[in-house]
Every structure is written in C-alpha cells, then in structure tokens.
Amino acid sequence: MFDADSCVFCTVCAKKCPTGALSVSRSPKKWSIDRLLCISCGYCVEACPKKSLELTASHGSPAVTKDREFHEAPAPKPAAR
C-alpha cells in the first residue's frame, strides 16, 4: 500500500529495491511499482523515512502479469483566506 499524502518522493525506496520494481520522480511527484518485478521483500518499506509504504496481504506474492501501479501526489489545497 502507498500513501501519497505522506510521501516526499525522496527516491530512497527505489534505491533500496533490489529488483528495480519502483520508480520515483521528484519533480512531477509520481511513484510507480512494477508488480511483475516486485518480490515483496519489504526493503522499500523499511527504508521509507516517512513510512509511506506498507506490505499488505494483497501484495504478499509476486504478480504473474506485467501490471504497473501508478500514484501521484495529491493536488495542493487552496490557501485559506
């Protein structure tokens, strides 16, 4: 599971991934995971400084199809007046 609200798109998770399943782009604030490459090792979860990642039962086993999951940072909220 990925929490885009707490993610700062620092790329630490992608650097720790042994299979290169994660891709993080700082400037457009986009994060993606290639489910076929993910081996559910949990290195990304342990490395995340903001605890934006979590392994869940639905991600317990590697995928058998080439699925890619994309996430973007939420749009900024308008300033209060």
N, C-alpha and C positions, 0 to 999 in steps of 0.2 A: 504494500500500500504506500502511496506517495502523498504527502501533504504539501501542496504548492503554497499554501499560506505561510508556512514556517520556513520554507526553503529559501536560501540566499544565493543559490546557483553558484556555489563556490567551486564546483567540479571535484571535490575530494572523493565523492562516491565513485565517480567514473575512473579516477586514477587508481583506486583500490580494487576495482573489478578485474579479476584475473582473466576473464574471457572477453572483455571489451563490450559487454552487453549494454552498458549505459553510455548515453551521450548527453552532455550538458552544455548548453550555450548560454553564456553570461549576458551578452547584450540584448538578445531578444527574449531572454529569460524563458528558455524552453528546456525540457527534460524529457528523455525518452529511454525506453528499455526494449531491447530485442529479446522477446521471451524465448526464442529458439536458442540463443546463446547463453541465457541466464541459467546457472546451475544451482541457484538458491543456496549459495554458500554463506551469505549473511555478512560478507566483508563490507559491503556498502552500508549496511545498517549500523555496524559497529563504528565505521569511520565518520558517519554524518555528525557534524558538530551541532546541528540544530534538531537532531532526532526527527527528521522529516520522512524517514523511511522505516518501514516495518514489514517483516515477512509474515504472511498470514497463511492459513491452511489452504486457501485457494491458489497460492503460489508455491505450494510445497514441493511440487515436482516440475522438472523442466518441461517446456512445451514441445510438441512434436510437429507443429506447423510454424511457419515463419510469420509470427504476429509481432507487431511493434506497437507499443503503448506510448502515446504522446501526452505531455502535460505542459501547460503554460502558466506563468504567474497570473494571478487574478488582476483584472484592470484596477488601477488605483481609484480609491473612492474620492469623490469631490470634497474639497476642503469645506469644513463647517463655517458658517458665517455668523 
